């Protein structure tokens, strides 16, 4: 069976994976881009922006794995955009422009449905009101035997972890303290018992944790 994976998911030292006060201009709220600073200069992330060059090393090696073998993504509504409640603007097509970097079907979990979006480069957005298990069944069918990526945000990743549906989780533990926002770990006591855990540190102070489901 295909695997369920999380990649490049950044968490602060105090466990927050996004800050407070998300807006159109600040997708990570008051955290700004501090959680993702480790990745922005890598070849992988520069390539996603259409730029050449970029750093190598451990950060690039970890960042580059996010697309390999992925056939579909599941994300929460607030990774797709900052709106809450009923959609006020169905012209909104996500943070990524007309050619998003996913190049697969993407399933957005929301209680407020809207029509599908077909974008350039093979990305399509589909809006589901579904439990983690139900959404995964739909995404696996769309993935055609490839793996399914859980793209975030923290509430969505936490829900899939709580349902024991994640096989591999890559976390970038970033040496900042946010103090407020949305935490990843709440309600997941003893989670480490399900996984084999490897850690790699980098000169930037980021520690990459890879949690792989124990066999």
Secondary structure as the mmCIF struct_conf table of DSSP 4:
data_model
#
loop_
_struct_conf.conf_type_id
_struct_conf.id
_struct_conf.beg_label_comp_id
_struct_conf.beg_label_asym_id
_struct_conf.beg_label_seq_id
_struct_conf.end_label_comp_id
_struct_conf.end_label_asym_id
_struct_conf.end_label_seq_id
STRN STRN1 UNK A 4 UNK A 12
TURN_TY1_P TURN_TY1_P1 UNK A 13 UNK A 14
BEND BEND1 UNK A 15 UNK A 15
STRN STRN2 UNK A 16 UNK A 18
BEND BEND2 UNK A 20 UNK A 20
BEND BEND3 UNK A 24 UNK A 25
TURN_TY1_P TURN_TY1_P2 UNK A 27 UNK A 28
HELX_RH_3T_P HELX_RH_3T_P1 UNK A 29 UNK A 31
TURN_TY1_P TURN_TY1_P3 UNK A 32 UNK A 33
HELX_RH_3T_P HELX_RH_3T_P2 UNK A 34 UNK A 36
HELX_RH_AL_P HELX_RH_AL_P1 UNK A 37 UNK A 40
TURN_TY1_P TURN_TY1_P4 UNK A 41 UNK A 41
STRN STRN3 UNK A 42 UNK A 42
HELX_RH_AL_P HELX_RH_AL_P2 UNK A 43 UNK A 48
TURN_TY1_P TURN_TY1_P5 UNK A 49 UNK A 50
STRN STRN4 UNK A 55 UNK A 55
HELX_RH_AL_P HELX_RH_AL_P3 UNK A 57 UNK A 63
HELX_RH_3T_P HELX_RH_3T_P3 UNK A 64 UNK A 66
BEND BEND4 UNK A 67 UNK A 67
TURN_TY1_P TURN_TY1_P6 UNK A 68 UNK A 69
STRN STRN5 UNK A 70 UNK A 76
HELX_RH_AL_P HELX_RH_AL_P4 UNK A 77 UNK A 80
BEND BEND5 UNK A 82 UNK A 82
BEND BEND6 UNK A 85 UNK A 86
BEND BEND7 UNK A 88 UNK A 88
TURN_TY1_P TURN_TY1_P7 UNK A 90 UNK A 91
TURN_TY1_P TURN_TY1_P8 UNK A 95 UNK A 96
BEND BEND8 UNK A 98 UNK A 99
BEND BEND9 UNK A 101 UNK A 101
BEND BEND10 UNK A 104 UNK A 104
STRN STRN6 UNK A 105 UNK A 109
BEND BEND11 UNK A 111 UNK A 112
STRN STRN7 UNK A 117 UNK A 118
HELX_RH_3T_P HELX_RH_3T_P4 UNK A 120 UNK A 122
STRN STRN8 UNK A 124 UNK A 128
HELX_RH_AL_P HELX_RH_AL_P5 UNK A 132 UNK A 143
TURN_TY1_P TURN_TY1_P9 UNK A 144 UNK A 145
BEND BEND12 UNK A 146 UNK A 146
STRN STRN9 UNK A 147 UNK A 152
HELX_RH_AL_P HELX_RH_AL_P6 UNK A 154 UNK A 162
TURN_TY1_P TURN_TY1_P10 UNK A 163 UNK A 164
BEND BEND13 UNK A 167 UNK A 167
STRN STRN10 UNK A 168 UNK A 174
BEND BEND14 UNK A 175 UNK A 175
BEND BEND15 UNK A 180 UNK A 181
STRN STRN11 UNK A 182 UNK A 183
BEND BEND16 UNK A 184 UNK A 184
TURN_TY1_P TURN_TY1_P11 UNK A 186 UNK A 187
TURN_TY1_P TURN_TY1_P12 UNK A 189 UNK A 190
HELX_RH_3T_P HELX_RH_3T_P5 UNK A 191 UNK A 194
STRN STRN12 UNK A 195 UNK A 201
TURN_TY1_P TURN_TY1_P13 UNK A 203 UNK A 204
BEND BEND17 UNK A 205 UNK A 205
STRN STRN13 UNK A 207 UNK A 213
#
